[in-house]
């Protein structure tokens, strides 16, 4: 990945609905360049999906949980790409200390949360996880 790829990803993180023409304009490249780079990033599974972000309070009854993830060896890129493609992962953070990654998980029911956790545990390159359910926010 070069600077244009990183800028492209940054623009898509802000608004994944931007048109190829607008992305090309903002990056100062042709539409063909944007299309080719998107295809390459998707083929390499750097981009594994597009999603909608909601305000945290838009779904007050939704179950939220935090999952600490320990990655095996040098599998971090593969694990990150897989987690970013998991619909139940609302946010993913690189951390230091006990966990390599911290994932914010969201689900509508406990059964759905269980399914998300099971799919995550099956991702190649994950050594271990620990999940804590979010009960309340004070600030």
C-alpha positions as CSV (number, residue, x, y, z in Angstrom):
1,X,0.0,0.0,0.0
2,X,1.2,3.5,-0.8
3,X,0.0,7.0,0.2
4,X,-2.8,7.0,-2.4
5,X,-4.2,3.7,-1.1
6,X,-4.0,5.0,2.5
7,X,-5.8,8.2,1.5
8,X,-8.4,6.2,-0.4
9,X,-9.1,4.1,2.6
10,X,-9.3,7.2,4.9
11,X,-11.8,8.8,2.6
12,X,-13.9,5.6,2.5
13,X,-13.8,5.3,6.3
14,X,-15.3,8.8,6.5
15,X,-18.0,8.0,3.9
16,X,-18.1,4.6,2.2
17,X,-20.8,5.9,-0.1
18,X,-18.5,8.4,-2.0
19,X,-18.6,7.9,-5.7
20,X,-15.6,6.8,-7.7
21,X,-15.7,10.1,-9.5
22,X,-15.6,12.1,-6.2
23,X,-12.9,9.9,-4.7
24,X,-10.8,10.4,-7.9
25,X,-11.3,14.2,-7.6
26,X,-10.3,14.3,-3.9
27,X,-7.2,12.1,-4.6
28,X,-6.2,14.0,-7.8
29,X,-6.2,10.8,-9.9
30,X,-8.4,9.3,-12.6
31,X,-11.5,7.3,-12.0
32,X,-9.8,4.3,-13.5
33,X,-7.0,4.6,-11.0
34,X,-9.5,4.6,-8.1
35,X,-11.4,1.6,-9.6
36,X,-8.2,-0.4,-10.1
37,X,-7.0,0.4,-6.6
38,X,-10.3,-0.5,-5.0
39,X,-10.4,-3.8,-6.9
40,X,-6.8,-4.5,-5.8
41,X,-7.5,-3.7,-2.2
42,X,-10.6,-5.9,-2.2
43,X,-8.8,-8.8,-4.0
44,X,-6.0,-8.6,-1.4
45,X,-8.7,-8.5,1.3
46,X,-7.4,-5.2,2.7
47,X,-11.0,-4.0,2.1
48,X,-13.3,-6.8,3.1
49,X,-16.6,-4.9,3.1
50,X,-18.5,-1.7,3.3
51,X,-20.8,-0.8,6.2
52,X,-23.0,1.8,7.8
53,X,-21.9,3.6,11.0
54,X,-24.6,4.6,13.5
55,X,-24.6,7.0,16.4
56,X,-23.9,5.0,19.6
57,X,-27.3,6.0,21.0
58,X,-29.2,5.2,17.9
59,X,-29.8,1.7,19.1
60,X,-30.0,1.9,22.9
61,X,-31.1,-1.7,23.5
62,X,-28.3,-3.2,21.4
63,X,-25.8,-5.4,23.3
64,X,-22.3,-4.1,23.3
65,X,-19.2,-6.0,24.3
66,X,-15.5,-5.6,24.3
67,X,-13.2,-8.4,23.1
68,X,-9.5,-8.5,23.8
69,X,-7.7,-10.5,21.1
70,X,-4.3,-12.2,21.3
71,X,-2.8,-12.8,17.8
72,X,-0.6,-15.7,17.0
73,X,2.9,-14.9,15.7
74,X,2.8,-12.5,12.7
75,X,-0.8,-13.0,11.7
76,X,-1.9,-9.5,12.7
77,X,-2.8,-8.3,9.2
78,X,-4.8,-11.4,8.4
79,X,-6.7,-11.2,11.7
80,X,-7.4,-7.4,11.3
81,X,-8.7,-8.0,7.8
82,X,-10.9,-10.8,9.0
83,X,-12.2,-8.8,12.0
84,X,-13.0,-5.8,9.8
85,X,-15.0,-8.1,7.6
86,X,-17.1,-9.4,10.5
87,X,-20.4,-7.5,10.7
88,X,-20.6,-7.8,14.5
89,X,-17.4,-5.8,14.9
90,X,-18.3,-2.1,15.3
91,X,-14.8,-0.9,15.9
92,X,-11.3,-2.4,16.1
93,X,-8.3,-1.0,18.0
94,X,-4.6,-1.9,18.0
95,X,-3.4,-1.9,21.6
96,X,-0.4,-2.6,23.8
97,X,-0.2,-4.7,26.9
98,X,-2.1,-7.9,27.5
99,X,-4.2,-7.8,24.2
100,X,-3.0,-7.2,20.7
101,X,-6.3,-5.9,19.5
102,X,-9.5,-4.7,21.2
103,X,-12.8,-5.2,19.3
104,X,-16.1,-3.5,20.1
105,X,-18.8,-6.0,19.4
106,X,-22.5,-5.2,18.8
107,X,-25.4,-7.5,18.6
108,X,-29.2,-7.3,18.9
109,X,-29.6,-10.4,21.1
110,X,-27.5,-12.7,23.2
111,X,-27.9,-15.4,20.7
112,X,-26.6,-13.1,18.0
113,X,-23.7,-12.1,20.3
114,X,-22.9,-15.8,20.8
115,X,-22.8,-16.3,17.0
116,X,-20.5,-13.3,16.5
117,X,-18.1,-14.6,19.2
118,X,-18.1,-18.1,17.7
119,X,-17.3,-16.7,14.2
120,X,-14.5,-14.6,15.6
121,X,-13.0,-17.5,17.6
122,X,-12.7,-19.5,14.3
123,X,-10.6,-16.8,12.6
124,X,-7.2,-18.2,11.7
125,X,-4.4,-16.5,13.6
126,X,-6.3,-15.8,16.8
127,X,-4.7,-17.4,19.8
128,X,-7.2,-16.4,22.4
129,X,-9.9,-13.9,23.3
130,X,-11.7,-12.5,26.3
131,X,-15.0,-10.8,26.1
132,X,-16.7,-8.4,28.5
133,X,-20.3,-7.2,28.1
134,X,-20.7,-3.4,28.3
135,X,-23.2,-2.6,31.1
136,X,-23.2,1.2,31.4
137,X,-21.3,4.3,30.4
138,X,-20.7,7.1,33.0
139,X,-18.9,9.6,30.9
